[in-house]
Amino acid sequence: MKRVVDESFHHESVLKIDLMIRKESPHAKEEFSRKVKVPFWNHEQVAVATPEDVIIKKLDFYRQGGSEKHLKDIRGILAETKIDKKYLEKWVDGLGLAKEWGTV
């Protein structure tokens, strides 16, 4: 199945937003239930994926395309953010991403 992504840019701030359609997989459902609201613009809030779920997505993207950019992004997240290691390891194992995780 083809990945559906809508990339939108806010040109004044150079902010890039990726919108993804939620799938029906167990991970996608749990990921969606874990979203958090953060301040965005003009006193509005936006729901975003947790750092752990961003890492999981980037591991999967790395598996699909081999782009080192995803590994660099993951290393940046890990250097700056406290993560739920138990949750991350659950889905790394559950989605067969151990090999990719080992390259981080």
C-alpha positions as a Markdown table, in Angstrom:
| # | Residue | x | y | z |
|---|---|---|---|---|
| 1 | Met | 0.0 | 0.0 | 0.0 |
| 2 | Lys | 1.3 | 3.4 | -0.9 |
| 3 | Arg | 2.0 | 5.9 | 2.0 |
| 4 | Val | -0.2 | 8.9 | 1.9 |
| 5 | Val | 1.4 | 12.1 | 3.0 |
| 6 | Asp | 0.4 | 15.7 | 2.5 |
| 7 | Glu | 3.4 | 18.0 | 3.0 |
| 8 | Ser | 2.4 | 21.5 | 3.8 |
| 9 | Phe | 4.8 | 24.4 | 4.3 |
| 10 | His | 4.2 | 27.6 | 6.2 |
| 11 | His | 6.5 | 29.8 | 4.1 |
| 12 | Glu | 7.0 | 32.7 | 6.6 |
| 13 | Ser | 8.3 | 30.4 | 9.3 |
| 14 | Val | 9.6 | 27.6 | 7.1 |
| 15 | Leu | 7.6 | 25.2 | 9.1 |
| 16 | Lys | 6.9 | 21.8 | 7.5 |
| 17 | Ile | 3.9 | 19.7 | 8.5 |
| 18 | Asp | 3.3 | 16.1 | 7.4 |
| 19 | Leu | -0.2 | 14.9 | 7.6 |
| 20 | Met | -0.7 | 11.2 | 7.6 |
| 21 | Ile | -3.9 | 9.1 | 7.3 |
| 22 | Arg | -4.3 | 6.7 | 10.2 |
| 23 | Lys | -4.2 | 3.0 | 9.2 |
| 24 | Glu | -6.1 | 0.3 | 11.0 |
| 25 | Ser | -3.1 | -1.6 | 12.3 |
| 26 | Pro | -2.7 | -2.1 | 16.1 |
| 27 | His | 0.3 | 0.2 | 16.2 |
| 28 | Ala | -1.5 | 3.0 | 14.3 |
| 29 | Lys | -4.5 | 2.8 | 16.6 |
| 30 | Glu | -2.3 | 3.0 | 19.7 |
| 31 | Glu | -0.2 | 5.7 | 18.2 |
| 32 | Phe | -3.3 | 7.8 | 17.5 |
| 33 | Ser | -4.6 | 7.3 | 21.0 |
| 34 | Arg | -1.3 | 8.6 | 22.4 |
| 35 | Lys | -1.2 | 11.9 | 20.5 |
| 36 | Val | -0.6 | 15.0 | 22.5 |
| 37 | Lys | -1.8 | 18.6 | 22.1 |
| 38 | Val | 0.8 | 21.3 | 21.9 |
| 39 | Pro | 0.6 | 25.1 | 21.4 |
| 40 | Phe | 0.8 | 26.0 | 17.7 |
| 41 | Trp | -0.1 | 29.4 | 16.3 |
| 42 | Asn | -2.4 | 32.2 | 17.3 |
| 43 | His | -3.2 | 30.5 | 20.7 |
| 44 | Glu | -4.4 | 27.4 | 18.9 |
| 45 | Gln | -3.3 | 23.8 | 19.7 |
| 46 | Val | -2.5 | 20.9 | 17.4 |
| 47 | Ala | -2.3 | 17.2 | 18.0 |
| 48 | Val | 1.1 | 15.6 | 17.3 |
| 49 | Ala | 2.6 | 12.2 | 17.6 |
| 50 | Thr | 4.8 | 11.3 | 20.6 |
| 51 | Pro | 8.5 | 11.2 | 20.1 |
| 52 | Glu | 8.4 | 7.4 | 20.4 |
| 53 | Asp | 5.9 | 7.1 | 17.6 |
| 54 | Val | 8.0 | 9.5 | 15.4 |
| 55 | Ile | 11.0 | 7.3 | 16.0 |
| 56 | Ile | 9.0 | 4.2 | 15.1 |
| 57 | Lys | 7.8 | 5.8 | 11.9 |
| 58 | Lys | 11.3 | 7.0 | 11.0 |
| 59 | Leu | 12.7 | 3.5 | 11.6 |
| 60 | Asp | 10.1 | 2.1 | 9.2 |
| 61 | Phe | 10.9 | 4.9 | 6.6 |
| 62 | Tyr | 14.6 | 4.0 | 7.0 |
| 63 | Arg | 13.7 | 0.3 | 6.4 |
| 64 | Gln | 11.7 | 1.2 | 3.3 |
| 65 | Gly | 14.2 | 3.6 | 1.7 |
| 66 | Gly | 17.5 | 3.4 | 3.5 |
| 67 | Ser | 17.8 | 7.2 | 3.9 |
| 68 | Glu | 20.3 | 8.1 | 6.6 |
| 69 | Lys | 18.3 | 11.3 | 7.2 |
| 70 | His | 15.9 | 9.3 | 9.3 |
| 71 | Leu | 18.6 | 7.8 | 11.5 |
| 72 | Lys | 20.0 | 11.4 | 12.0 |
| 73 | Asp | 16.6 | 12.6 | 13.0 |
| 74 | Ile | 16.2 | 9.7 | 15.4 |
| 75 | Arg | 19.5 | 10.5 | 17.0 |
| 76 | Gly | 18.5 | 14.1 | 17.4 |
| 77 | Ile | 15.2 | 13.1 | 19.1 |
| 78 | Leu | 17.1 | 10.7 | 21.5 |
| 79 | Ala | 19.6 | 13.4 | 22.4 |
| 80 | Glu | 17.0 | 16.0 | 23.2 |
| 81 | Thr | 14.0 | 14.1 | 24.5 |
| 82 | Lys | 13.1 | 11.8 | 27.3 |
| 83 | Ile | 11.4 | 8.7 | 25.8 |
| 84 | Asp | 9.3 | 5.8 | 27.0 |
| 85 | Lys | 11.8 | 3.0 | 26.3 |
| 86 | Lys | 9.4 | 0.3 | 27.2 |
| 87 | Tyr | 6.8 | 1.5 | 24.7 |
| 88 | Leu | 9.4 | 2.0 | 22.0 |
| 89 | Glu | 10.9 | -1.4 | 22.5 |
| 90 | Lys | 7.4 | -3.0 | 22.4 |
| 91 | Trp | 6.8 | -1.7 | 18.9 |
| 92 | Val | 10.3 | -2.1 | 17.6 |
| 93 | Asp | 9.9 | -5.8 | 18.4 |
| 94 | Gly | 6.3 | -5.9 | 17.3 |
| 95 | Leu | 6.9 | -4.3 | 14.0 |
| 96 | Gly | 10.2 | -6.2 | 13.2 |
| 97 | Leu | 12.3 | -3.0 | 13.4 |
| 98 | Ala | 15.1 | -4.4 | 15.6 |
| 99 | Lys | 17.7 | -4.4 | 12.8 |
| 100 | Glu | 17.0 | -0.8 | 12.0 |
| 101 | Trp | 16.9 | 0.2 | 15.7 |
| 102 | Gly | 20.4 | -1.4 | 16.0 |
| 103 | Thr | 21.8 | 1.0 | 13.5 |
| 104 | Val | 20.8 | 4.0 | 15.5 |
